[in-house]
């Protein structure tokens, strides 16, 4: 929904939700262990999404290429 189509109550709710999101961000960034766990999980989710995207590019009945990088 475009911002100019949102009601006053929807804009207020969005601002409240955004404020909570920013507060959680600050909490996470100040806690190194929590931040590192979140980064690890974000990387895992990104890899899973890439794997799914690659699978959509592969014709049916063929094997998808590996997305793992050699270090």
mmCIF file of the N, C-alpha and C atoms, coordinates in Angstrom:
data_MODEL
# 
_entry.id   MODEL 
# 
loop_
_atom_site.group_PDB 
_atom_site.id 
_atom_site.type_symbol 
_atom_site.label_atom_id 
_atom_site.label_alt_id 
_atom_site.label_comp_id 
_atom_site.label_asym_id 
_atom_site.label_entity_id 
_atom_site.label_seq_id 
_atom_site.pdbx_PDB_ins_code 
_atom_site.Cartn_x 
_atom_site.Cartn_y 
_atom_site.Cartn_z 
_atom_site.occupancy 
_atom_site.B_iso_or_equiv 
_atom_site.pdbx_formal_charge 
_atom_site.auth_seq_id 
_atom_site.auth_comp_id 
_atom_site.auth_asym_id 
_atom_site.auth_atom_id 
_atom_site.pdbx_PDB_model_num 
ATOM 1   N N  . UNK A 1 1  ? 0.849  -1.176  0.000   1.00 0.00 ? 1  UNK A N  1 
ATOM 2   C CA . UNK A 1 1  ? 0.000  0.000   0.000   1.00 0.00 ? 1  UNK A CA 1 
ATOM 3   C C  . UNK A 1 1  ? 0.897  1.241   0.000   1.00 0.00 ? 1  UNK A C  1 
ATOM 4   N N  . UNK A 1 2  ? 0.593  2.165   -0.870  1.00 0.00 ? 2  UNK A N  1 
ATOM 5   C CA . UNK A 1 2  ? 1.371  3.404   -0.936  1.00 0.00 ? 2  UNK A CA 1 
ATOM 6   C C  . UNK A 1 2  ? 1.094  4.259   0.288   1.00 0.00 ? 2  UNK A C  1 
ATOM 7   N N  . UNK A 1 3  ? 2.108  5.019   0.707   1.00 0.00 ? 3  UNK A N  1 
ATOM 8   C CA . UNK A 1 3  ? 1.977  5.835   1.913   1.00 0.00 ? 3  UNK A CA 1 
ATOM 9   C C  . UNK A 1 3  ? 0.826  6.821   1.792   1.00 0.00 ? 3  UNK A C  1 
ATOM 10  N N  . UNK A 1 4  ? 0.624  7.405   0.603   1.00 0.00 ? 4  UNK A N  1 
ATOM 11  C CA . UNK A 1 4  ? -0.454 8.385   0.460   1.00 0.00 ? 4  UNK A CA 1 
ATOM 12  C C  . UNK A 1 4  ? -1.836 7.751   0.538   1.00 0.00 ? 4  UNK A C  1 
ATOM 13  N N  . UNK A 1 5  ? -1.917 6.418   0.494   1.00 0.00 ? 5  UNK A N  1 
ATOM 14  C CA . UNK A 1 5  ? -3.194 5.726   0.616   1.00 0.00 ? 5  UNK A CA 1 
ATOM 15  C C  . UNK A 1 5  ? -3.437 5.196   2.029   1.00 0.00 ? 5  UNK A C  1 
ATOM 16  N N  . UNK A 1 6  ? -2.462 5.339   2.896   1.00 0.00 ? 6  UNK A N  1 
ATOM 17  C CA . UNK A 1 6  ? -2.601 4.822   4.260   1.00 0.00 ? 6  UNK A CA 1 
ATOM 18  C C  . UNK A 1 6  ? -3.413 5.798   5.103   1.00 0.00 ? 6  UNK A C  1 
ATOM 19  N N  . UNK A 1 7  ? -4.212 5.215   5.993   1.00 0.00 ? 7  UNK A N  1 
ATOM 20  C CA . UNK A 1 7  ? -4.993 6.051   6.895   1.00 0.00 ? 7  UNK A CA 1 
ATOM 21  C C  . UNK A 1 7  ? -4.099 6.578   8.007   1.00 0.00 ? 7  UNK A C  1 
ATOM 22  N N  . UNK A 1 8  ? -4.606 7.526   8.740   1.00 0.00 ? 8  UNK A N  1 
ATOM 23  C CA . UNK A 1 8  ? -3.856 8.098   9.862   1.00 0.00 ? 8  UNK A CA 1 
ATOM 24  C C  . UNK A 1 8  ? -3.500 7.019   10.881  1.00 0.00 ? 8  UNK A C  1 
ATOM 25  N N  . UNK A 1 9  ? -4.445 6.118   11.167  1.00 0.00 ? 9  UNK A N  1 
ATOM 26  C CA . UNK A 1 9  ? -4.186 5.028   12.112  1.00 0.00 ? 9  UNK A CA 1 
ATOM 27  C C  . UNK A 1 9  ? -3.129 4.062   11.586  1.00 0.00 ? 9  UNK A C  1 
ATOM 28  N N  . UNK A 1 10 ? -3.154 3.783   10.290  1.00 0.00 ? 10 UNK A N  1 
ATOM 29  C CA . UNK A 1 10 ? -2.152 2.893   9.704   1.00 0.00 ? 10 UNK A CA 1 
ATOM 30  C C  . UNK A 1 10 ? -0.762 3.518   9.766   1.00 0.00 ? 10 UNK A C  1 
ATOM 31  N N  . UNK A 1 11 ? -0.678 4.807   9.519   1.00 0.00 ? 11 UNK A N  1 
ATOM 32  C CA . UNK A 1 11 ? 0.609  5.498   9.604   1.00 0.00 ? 11 UNK A CA 1 
ATOM 33  C C  . UNK A 1 11 ? 1.134  5.499   11.033  1.00 0.00 ? 11 UNK A C  1 
ATOM 34  N N  . UNK A 1 12 ? 0.253  5.689   12.010  1.00 0.00 ? 12 UNK A N  1 
ATOM 35  C CA . UNK A 1 12 ? 0.646  5.661   13.421  1.00 0.00 ? 12 UNK A CA 1 
ATOM 36  C C  . UNK A 1 12 ? 1.129  4.266   13.789  1.00 0.00 ? 12 UNK A C  1 
ATOM 37  N N  . UNK A 1 13 ? 0.383  3.224   13.374  1.00 0.00 ? 13 UNK A N  1 
ATOM 38  C CA . UNK A 1 13 ? 0.787  1.857   13.677  1.00 0.00 ? 13 UNK A CA 1 
ATOM 39  C C  . UNK A 1 13 ? 2.148  1.562   13.045  1.00 0.00 ? 13 UNK A C  1 
ATOM 40  N N  . UNK A 1 14 ? 2.349  1.989   11.801  1.00 0.00 ? 14 UNK A N  1 
ATOM 41  C CA . UNK A 1 14 ? 3.618  1.754   11.125  1.00 0.00 ? 14 UNK A CA 1 
ATOM 42  C C  . UNK A 1 14 ? 4.763  2.438   11.866  1.00 0.00 ? 14 UNK A C  1 
ATOM 43  N N  . UNK A 1 15 ? 4.551  3.676   12.325  1.00 0.00 ? 15 UNK A N  1 
ATOM 44  C CA . UNK A 1 15 ? 5.593  4.406   13.054  1.00 0.00 ? 15 UNK A CA 1 
ATOM 45  C C  . UNK A 1 15 ? 5.917  3.698   14.372  1.00 0.00 ? 15 UNK A C  1 
ATOM 46  N N  . UNK A 1 16 ? 4.890  3.207   15.075  1.00 0.00 ? 16 UNK A N  1 
ATOM 47  C CA . UNK A 1 16 ? 5.114  2.480   16.333  1.00 0.00 ? 16 UNK A CA 1 
ATOM 48  C C  . UNK A 1 16 ? 5.897  1.197   16.077  1.00 0.00 ? 16 UNK A C  1 
ATOM 49  N N  . UNK A 1 17 ? 5.532  0.478   15.030  1.00 0.00 ? 17 UNK A N  1 
ATOM 50  C CA . UNK A 1 17 ? 6.217  -0.768  14.691  1.00 0.00 ? 17 UNK A CA 1 
ATOM 51  C C  . UNK A 1 17 ? 7.668  -0.488  14.291  1.00 0.00 ? 17 UNK A C  1 
ATOM 52  N N  . UNK A 1 18 ? 7.883  0.559   13.521  1.00 0.00 ? 18 UNK A N  1 
ATOM 53  C CA . UNK A 1 18 ? 9.241  0.921   13.116  1.00 0.00 ? 18 UNK A CA 1 
ATOM 54  C C  . UNK A 1 18 ? 10.087 1.316   14.325  1.00 0.00 ? 18 UNK A C  1 
ATOM 55  N N  . UNK A 1 19 ? 9.489  2.005   15.291  1.00 0.00 ? 19 UNK A N  1 
ATOM 56  C CA . UNK A 1 19 ? 10.221 2.394   16.503  1.00 0.00 ? 19 UNK A CA 1 
ATOM 57  C C  . UNK A 1 19 ? 10.646 1.152   17.283  1.00 0.00 ? 19 UNK A C  1 
ATOM 58  N N  . UNK A 1 20 ? 9.750  0.151   17.377  1.00 0.00 ? 20 UNK A N  1 
ATOM 59  C CA . UNK A 1 20 ? 10.103 -1.106  18.062  1.00 0.00 ? 20 UNK A CA 1 
ATOM 60  C C  . UNK A 1 20 ? 11.223 -1.830  17.315  1.00 0.00 ? 20 UNK A C  1 
ATOM 61  N N  . UNK A 1 21 ? 11.168 -1.812  15.984  1.00 0.00 ? 21 UNK A N  1 
ATOM 62  C CA . UNK A 1 21 ? 12.208 -2.448  15.177  1.00 0.00 ? 21 UNK A CA 1 
ATOM 63  C C  . UNK A 1 21 ? 13.557 -1.795  15.424  1.00 0.00 ? 21 UNK A C  1 
ATOM 64  N N  . UNK A 1 22 ? 13.599 -0.470  15.454  1.00 0.00 ? 22 UNK A N  1 
ATOM 65  C CA . UNK A 1 22 ? 14.855 0.240   15.695  1.00 0.00 ? 22 UNK A CA 1 
ATOM 66  C C  . UNK A 1 22 ? 15.382 -0.035  17.100  1.00 0.00 ? 22 UNK A C  1 
ATOM 67  N N  . UNK A 1 23 ? 14.495 -0.149  18.084  1.00 0.00 ? 23 UNK A N  1 
ATOM 68  C CA . UNK A 1 23 ? 14.922 -0.456  19.450  1.00 0.00 ? 23 UNK A CA 1 
ATOM 69  C C  . UNK A 1 23 ? 15.526 -1.860  19.512  1.00 0.00 ? 23 UNK A C  1 
ATOM 70  N N  . UNK A 1 24 ? 14.900 -2.822  18.839  1.00 0.00 ? 24 UNK A N  1 
ATOM 71  C CA . UNK A 1 24 ? 15.426 -4.190  18.820  1.00 0.00 ? 24 UNK A CA 1 
ATOM 72  C C  . UNK A 1 24 ? 16.777 -4.230  18.127  1.00 0.00 ? 24 UNK A C  1 
ATOM 73  N N  . UNK A 1 25 ? 16.937 -3.459  17.063  1.00 0.00 ? 25 UNK A N  1 
ATOM 74  C CA . UNK A 1 25 ? 18.211 -3.397  16.357  1.00 0.00 ? 25 UNK A CA 1 
ATOM 75  C C  . UNK A 1 25 ? 19.309 -2.935  17.308  1.00 0.00 ? 25 UNK A C  1 
ATOM 76  N N  . UNK A 1 26 ? 19.033 -1.903  18.061  1.00 0.00 ? 26 UNK A N  1 
ATOM 77  C CA . UNK A 1 26 ? 20.038 -1.392  18.999  1.00 0.00 ? 26 UNK A CA 1 
ATOM 78  C C  . UNK A 1 26 ? 20.383 -2.430  20.056  1.00 0.00 ? 26 UNK A C  1 
ATOM 79  N N  . UNK A 1 27 ? 19.372 -3.145  20.558  1.00 0.00 ? 27 UNK A N  1 
ATOM 80  C CA . UNK A 1 27 ? 19.623 -4.196  21.551  1.00 0.00 ? 27 UNK A CA 1 
ATOM 81  C C  . UNK A 1 27 ? 20.513 -5.294  20.972  1.00 0.00 ? 27 UNK A C  1 
ATOM 82  N N  . UNK A 1 28 ? 20.207 -5.704  19.760  1.00 0.00 ? 28 UNK A N  1 
ATOM 83  C CA . UNK A 1 28 ? 20.961 -6.781  19.120  1.00 0.00 ? 28 UNK A CA 1 
ATOM 84  C C  . UNK A 1 28 ? 22.404 -6.356  18.870  1.00 0.00 ? 28 UNK A C  1 
ATOM 85  N N  . UNK A 1 29 ? 22.604 -5.153  18.359  1.00 0.00 ? 29 UNK A N  1 
ATOM 86  C CA . UNK A 1 29 ? 23.946 -4.690  18.013  1.00 0.00 ? 29 UNK A CA 1 
ATOM 87  C C  . UNK A 1 29 ? 24.827 -4.493  19.247  1.00 0.00 ? 29 UNK A C  1 
ATOM 88  N N  . UNK A 1 30 ? 24.238 -4.270  20.403  1.00 0.00 ? 30 UNK A N  1 
ATOM 89  C CA . UNK A 1 30 ? 25.011 -4.079  21.633  1.00 0.00 ? 30 UNK A CA 1 
ATOM 90  C C  . UNK A 1 30 ? 25.386 -5.393  22.301  1.00 0.00 ? 30 UNK A C  1 
ATOM 91  N N  . UNK A 1 31 ? 24.763 -6.480  21.896  1.00 0.00 ? 31 UNK A N  1 
ATOM 92  C CA . UNK A 1 31 ? 25.027 -7.801  22.466  1.00 0.00 ? 31 UNK A CA 1 
ATOM 93  C C  . UNK A 1 31 ? 25.784 -8.624  21.418  1.00 0.00 ? 31 UNK A C  1 
ATOM 94  N N  . UNK A 1 32 ? 27.116 -8.712  21.556  1.00 0.00 ? 32 UNK A N  1 
ATOM 95  C CA . UNK A 1 32 ? 27.940 -9.355  20.525  1.00 0.00 ? 32 UNK A CA 1 
ATOM 96  C C  . UNK A 1 32 ? 27.551 -10.804 20.268  1.00 0.00 ? 32 UNK A C  1 
ATOM 97  N N  . UNK A 1 33 ? 27.263 -11.559 21.297  1.00 0.00 ? 33 UNK A N  1 
ATOM 98  C CA . UNK A 1 33 ? 26.901 -12.964 21.103  1.00 0.00 ? 33 UNK A CA 1 
ATOM 99  C C  . UNK A 1 33 ? 25.591 -13.064 20.322  1.00 0.00 ? 33 UNK A C  1 
ATOM 100 N N  . UNK A 1 34 ? 24.616 -12.262 20.695  1.00 0.00 ? 34 UNK A N  1 
ATOM 101 C CA . UNK A 1 34 ? 23.330 -12.261 20.003  1.00 0.00 ? 34 UNK A CA 1 
ATOM 102 C C  . UNK A 1 34 ? 23.508 -11.800 18.549  1.00 0.00 ? 34 UNK A C  1 
ATOM 103 N N  . UNK A 1 35 ? 24.317 -10.757 18.351  1.00 0.00 ? 35 UNK A N  1 
ATOM 104 C CA . UNK A 1 35 ? 24.571 -10.236 17.005  1.00 0.00 ? 35 UNK A CA 1 
ATOM 105 C C  . UNK A 1 35 ? 25.229 -11.308 16.140  1.00 0.00 ? 35 UNK A C  1 
ATOM 106 N N  . UNK A 1 36 ? 26.224 -12.007 16.693  1.00 0.00 ? 36 UNK A N  1 
ATOM 107 C CA . UNK A 1 36 ? 26.918 -13.046 15.924  1.00 0.00 ? 36 UNK A CA 1 
ATOM 108 C C  . UNK A 1 36 ? 25.989 -14.202 15.566  1.00 0.00 ? 36 UNK A C  1 
ATOM 109 N N  . UNK A 1 37 ? 25.097 -14.570 16.495  1.00 0.00 ? 37 UNK A N  1 
ATOM 110 C CA . UNK A 1 37 ? 24.119 -15.626 16.185  1.00 0.00 ? 37 UNK A CA 1 
ATOM 111 C C  . UNK A 1 37 ? 23.182 -15.167 15.067  1.00 0.00 ? 37 UNK A C  1 
ATOM 112 N N  . UNK A 1 38 ? 22.771 -13.916 15.126  1.00 0.00 ? 38 UNK A N  1 
ATOM 113 C CA . UNK A 1 38 ? 21.869 -13.371 14.101  1.00 0.00 ? 38 UNK A CA 1 
ATOM 114 C C  . UNK A 1 38 ? 22.563 -13.328 12.745  1.00 0.00 ? 38 UNK A C  1 
ATOM 115 N N  . UNK A 1 39 ? 23.829 -12.937 12.715  1.00 0.00 ? 39 UNK A N  1 
ATOM 116 C CA . UNK A 1 39 ? 24.584 -12.896 11.464  1.00 0.00 ? 39 UNK A CA 1 
ATOM 117 C C  . UNK A 1 39 ? 24.721 -14.298 10.886  1.00 0.00 ? 39 UNK A C  1 
ATOM 118 N N  . UNK A 1 40 ? 25.041 -15.266 11.749  1.00 0.00 ? 40 UNK A N  1 
ATOM 119 C CA . UNK A 1 40 ? 25.182 -16.655 11.297  1.00 0.00 ? 40 UNK A CA 1 
ATOM 120 C C  . UNK A 1 40 ? 23.869 -17.155 10.698  1.00 0.00 ? 40 UNK A C  1 
ATOM 121 N N  . UNK A 1 41 ? 22.760 -16.861 11.357  1.00 0.00 ? 41 UNK A N  1 
ATOM 122 C CA . UNK A 1 41 ? 21.452 -17.290 10.860  1.00 0.00 ? 41 UNK A CA 1 
ATOM 123 C C  . UNK A 1 41 ? 21.090 -16.558 9.564   1.00 0.00 ? 41 UNK A C  1 
ATOM 124 N N  . UNK A 1 42 ? 21.406 -15.278 9.483   1.00 0.00 ? 42 UNK A N  1 
ATOM 125 C CA . UNK A 1 42 ? 21.127 -14.518 8.258   1.00 0.00 ? 42 UNK A CA 1 
ATOM 126 C C  . UNK A 1 42 ? 21.901 -15.102 7.083   1.00 0.00 ? 42 UNK A C  1 
ATOM 127 N N  . UNK A 1 43 ? 23.162 -15.470 7.305   1.00 0.00 ? 43 UNK A N  1 
ATOM 128 C CA . UNK A 1 43 ? 23.960 -16.088 6.251   1.00 0.00 ? 43 UNK A CA 1 
ATOM 129 C C  . UNK A 1 43 ? 23.378 -17.426 5.827   1.00 0.00 ? 43 UNK A C  1 
ATOM 130 N N  . UNK A 1 44 ? 22.890 -18.203 6.796   1.00 0.00 ? 44 UNK A N  1 
ATOM 131 C CA . UNK A 1 44 ? 22.279 -19.495 6.500   1.00 0.00 ? 44 UNK A CA 1 
ATOM 132 C C  . UNK A 1 44 ? 21.015 -19.293 5.660   1.00 0.00 ? 44 UNK A C  1 
ATOM 133 N N  . UNK A 1 45 ? 20.189 -18.335 6.050   1.00 0.00 ? 45 UNK A N  1 
ATOM 134 C CA . UNK A 1 45 ? 18.960 -18.076 5.300   1.00 0.00 ? 45 UNK A CA 1 
ATOM 135 C C  . UNK A 1 45 ? 19.269 -17.588 3.890   1.00 0.00 ? 45 UNK A C  1 
ATOM 136 N N  . UNK A 1 46 ? 20.301 -16.742 3.747   1.00 0.00 ? 46 UNK A N  1 
ATOM 137 C CA . UNK A 1 46 ? 20.685 -16.258 2.423   1.00 0.00 ? 46 UNK A CA 1 
ATOM 138 C C  . UNK A 1 46 ? 21.154 -17.416 1.541   1.00 0.00 ? 46 UNK A C  1 
ATOM 139 N N  . UNK A 1 47 ? 21.917 -18.324 2.118   1.00 0.00 ? 47 UNK A N  1 
ATOM 140 C CA . UNK A 1 47 ? 22.389 -19.492 1.362   1.00 0.00 ? 47 UNK A CA 1 
ATOM 141 C C  . UNK A 1 47 ? 21.217 -20.373 0.944   1.00 0.00 ? 47 UNK A C  1 
ATOM 142 N N  . UNK A 1 48 ? 20.261 -20.560 1.847   1.00 0.00 ? 48 UNK A N  1 
ATOM 143 C CA . UNK A 1 48 ? 19.078 -21.358 1.517   1.00 0.00 ? 48 UNK A CA 1 
ATOM 144 C C  . UNK A 1 48 ? 18.277 -20.713 0.389   1.00 0.00 ? 48 UNK A C  1 
ATOM 145 N N  . UNK A 1 49 ? 18.114 -19.395 0.444   1.00 0.00 ? 49 UNK A N  1 
ATOM 146 C CA . UNK A 1 49 ? 17.389 -18.696 -0.618  1.00 0.00 ? 49 UNK A CA 1 
ATOM 147 C C  . UNK A 1 49 ? 18.124 -18.809 -1.948  1.00 0.00 ? 49 UNK A C  1 
ATOM 148 N N  . UNK A 1 50 ? 19.450 -18.712 -1.914  1.00 0.00 ? 50 UNK A N  1 
ATOM 149 C CA . UNK A 1 50 ? 20.231 -18.843 -3.143  1.00 0.00 ? 50 UNK A CA 1 
ATOM 150 C C  . UNK A 1 50 ? 20.083 -20.239 -3.721  1.00 0.00 ? 50 UNK A C  1 
ATOM 151 N N  . UNK A 1 51 ? 20.088 -21.242 -2.848  1.00 0.00 ? 51 UNK A N  1 
ATOM 152 C CA . UNK A 1 51 ? 19.918 -22.619 -3.301  1.00 0.00 ? 51 UNK A CA 1 
ATOM 153 C C  . UNK A 1 51 ? 18.554 -22.800 -3.967  1.00 0.00 ? 51 UNK A C  1 
ATOM 154 N N  . UNK A 1 52 ? 17.516 -22.223 -3.372  1.00 0.00 ? 52 UNK A N  1 
ATOM 155 C CA . UNK A 1 52 ? 16.172 -22.317 -3.954  1.00 0.00 ? 52 UNK A CA 1 
ATOM 156 C C  . UNK A 1 52 ? 16.103 -21.578 -5.286  1.00 0.00 ? 52 UNK A C  1 
ATOM 157 N N  . UNK A 1 53 ? 16.744 -20.405 -5.358  1.00 0.00 ? 53 UNK A N  1 
ATOM 158 C CA . UNK A 1 53 ? 16.745 -19.636 -6.610  1.00 0.00 ? 53 UNK A CA 1 
ATOM 159 C C  . UNK A 1 53 ? 17.459 -20.409 -7.707  1.00 0.00 ? 53 UNK A C  1 
ATOM 160 N N  . UNK A 1 54 ? 18.585 -21.024 -7.366  1.00 0.00 ? 54 UNK A N  1 
ATOM 161 C CA . UNK A 1 54 ? 19.324 -21.823 -8.346  1.00 0.00 ? 54 UNK A CA 1 
ATOM 162 C C  . UNK A 1 54 ? 18.511 -23.021 -8.814  1.00 0.00 ? 54 UNK A C  1 
ATOM 163 N N  . UNK A 1 55 ? 17.760 -23.615 -7.901  1.00 0.00 ? 55 UNK A N  1 
ATOM 164 C CA . UNK A 1 55 ? 16.940 -24.775 -8.260  1.00 0.00 ? 55 UNK A CA 1 
ATOM 165 C C  . UNK A 1 55 ? 15.855 -24.379 -9.262  1.00 0.00 ? 55 UNK A C  1 
ATOM 166 N N  . UNK A 1 56 ? 15.359 -23.161 -9.167  1.00 0.00 ? 56 UNK A N  1 
ATOM 167 C CA . UNK A 1 56 ? 14.336 -22.702 -10.110 1.00 0.00 ? 56 UNK A CA 1 
ATOM 168 C C  . UNK A 1 56 ? 14.910 -22.478 -11.507 1.00 0.00 ? 56 UNK A C  1 
ATOM 169 N N  . UNK A 1 57 ? 16.219 -22.281 -11.587 1.00 0.00 ? 57 UNK A N  1 
ATOM 170 C CA . UNK A 1 57 ? 16.872 -22.058 -12.878 1.00 0.00 ? 57 UNK A CA 1 
ATOM 171 C C  . UNK A 1 57 ? 17.209 -23.371 -13.574 1.00 0.00 ? 57 UNK A C  1 
ATOM 172 N N  . UNK A 1 58 ? 17.194 -24.476 -12.831 1.00 0.00 ? 58 UNK A N  1 
ATOM 173 C CA . UNK A 1 58 ? 17.608 -25.773 -13.352 1.00 0.00 ? 58 UNK A CA 1 
ATOM 174 C C  . UNK A 1 58 ? 16.409 -26.480 -13.985 1.00 0.00 ? 58 UNK A C  1 
ATOM 175 N N  . UNK A 1 59 ? 16.558 -26.954 -15.216 1.00 0.00 ? 59 UNK A N  1 
ATOM 176 C CA . UNK A 1 59 ? 15.464 -27.697 -15.853 1.00 0.00 ? 59 UNK A CA 1 
ATOM 177 C C  . UNK A 1 59 ? 15.114 -28.949 -15.051 1.00 0.00 ? 59 UNK A C  1 
ATOM 178 N N  . UNK A 1 60 ? 13.875 -29.335 -15.104 1.00 0.00 ? 60 UNK A N  1 
ATOM 179 C CA . UNK A 1 60 ? 13.418 -30.531 -14.386 1.00 0.00 ? 60 UNK A CA 1 
ATOM 180 C C  . UNK A 1 60 ? 14.190 -31.748 -14.856 1.00 0.00 ? 60 UNK A C  1 
ATOM 181 N N  . UNK A 1 61 ? 14.540 -32.598 -13.910 1.00 0.00 ? 61 UNK A N  1 
ATOM 182 C CA . UNK A 1 61 ? 15.224 -33.843 -14.240 1.00 0.00 ? 61 UNK A CA 1 
ATOM 183 C C  . UNK A 1 61 ? 16.732 -33.728 -14.317 1.00 0.00 ? 61 UNK A C  1 
ATOM 184 N N  . UNK A 1 62 ? 17.275 -32.547 -14.033 1.00 0.00 ? 62 UNK A N  1 
ATOM 185 C CA . UNK A 1 62 ? 18.726 -32.385 -14.023 1.00 0.00 ? 62 UNK A CA 1 
ATOM 186 C C  . UNK A 1 62 ? 19.167 -31.978 -12.634 1.00 0.00 ? 62 UNK A C  1 
ATOM 187 N N  . UNK A 1 63 ? 20.450 -32.145 -12.366 1.00 0.00 ? 63 UNK A N  1 
ATOM 188 C CA . UNK A 1 63 ? 20.982 -31.837 -11.047 1.00 0.00 ? 63 UNK A CA 1 
ATOM 189 C C  . UNK A 1 63 ? 21.442 -30.379 -11.000 1.00 0.00 ? 63 UNK A C  1 
ATOM 190 N N  . UNK A 1 64 ? 21.088 -29.661 -9.919  1.00 0.00 ? 64 UNK A N  1 
ATOM 191 C CA . UNK A 1 64 ? 21.492 -28.266 -9.759  1.00 0.00 ? 64 UNK A CA 1 
ATOM 192 C C  . UNK A 1 64 ? 22.963 -28.187 -9.395  1.00 0.00 ? 64 UNK A C  1 
ATOM 193 N N  . UNK A 1 65 ? 23.611 -27.105 -9.802  1.00 0.00 ? 65 UNK A N  1 
ATOM 194 C CA . UNK A 1 65 ? 25.018 -26.881 -9.462  1.00 0.00 ? 65 UNK A CA 1 
ATOM 195 C C  . UNK A 1 65 ? 25.138 -26.508 -8.002  1.00 0.00 ? 65 UNK A C  1 
ATOM 196 N N  . UNK A 1 66 ? 26.259 -26.834 -7.389  1.00 0.00 ? 66 UNK A N  1 
ATOM 197 C CA . UNK A 1 66 ? 26.516 -26.518 -5.986  1.00 0.00 ? 66 UNK A CA 1 
ATOM 198 C C  . UNK A 1 66 ? 26.747 -25.030 -5.825  1.00 0.00 ? 66 UNK A C  1 
ATOM 199 N N  . UNK A 1 67 ? 26.255 -24.456 -4.694  1.00 0.00 ? 67 UNK A N  1 
ATOM 200 C CA . UNK A 1 67 ? 26.465 -23.034 -4.403  1.00 0.00 ? 67 UNK A CA 1 
ATOM 201 C C  . UNK A 1 67 ? 27.564 -22.821 -3.398  1.00 0.00 ? 67 UNK A C  1 
ATOM 202 N N  . UNK A 1 68 ? 28.215 -23.909 -2.958  1.00 0.00 ? 68 UNK A N  1 
ATOM 203 C CA . UNK A 1 68 ? 29.273 -23.773 -1.949  1.00 0.00 ? 68 UNK A CA 1 
ATOM 204 C C  . UNK A 1 68 ? 30.524 -23.197 -2.593  1.00 0.00 ? 68 UNK A C  1 
ATOM 205 N N  . UNK A 1 69 ? 31.167 -22.298 -1.848  1.00 0.00 ? 69 UNK A N  1 
ATOM 206 C CA . UNK A 1 69 ? 32.408 -21.707 -2.316  1.00 0.00 ? 69 UNK A CA 1 
ATOM 207 C C  . UNK A 1 69 ? 33.572 -22.367 -1.623  1.00 0.00 ? 69 UNK A C  1 
ATOM 208 N N  . UNK A 1 70 ? 34.655 -22.570 -2.352  1.00 0.00 ? 70 UNK A N  1 
ATOM 209 C CA . UNK A 1 70 ? 35.868 -23.122 -1.745  1.00 0.00 ? 70 UNK A CA 1 
ATOM 210 C C  . UNK A 1 70 ? 36.628 -21.985 -1.086  1.00 0.00 ? 70 UNK A C  1 
ATOM 211 N N  . UNK A 1 71 ? 37.137 -22.266 0.108   1.00 0.00 ? 71 UNK A N  1 
ATOM 212 C CA . UNK A 1 71 ? 37.891 -21.232 0.837   1.00 0.00 ? 71 UNK A CA 1 
ATOM 213 C C  . UNK A 1 71 ? 39.353 -21.498 0.740   1.00 0.00 ? 71 UNK A C  1 
# 
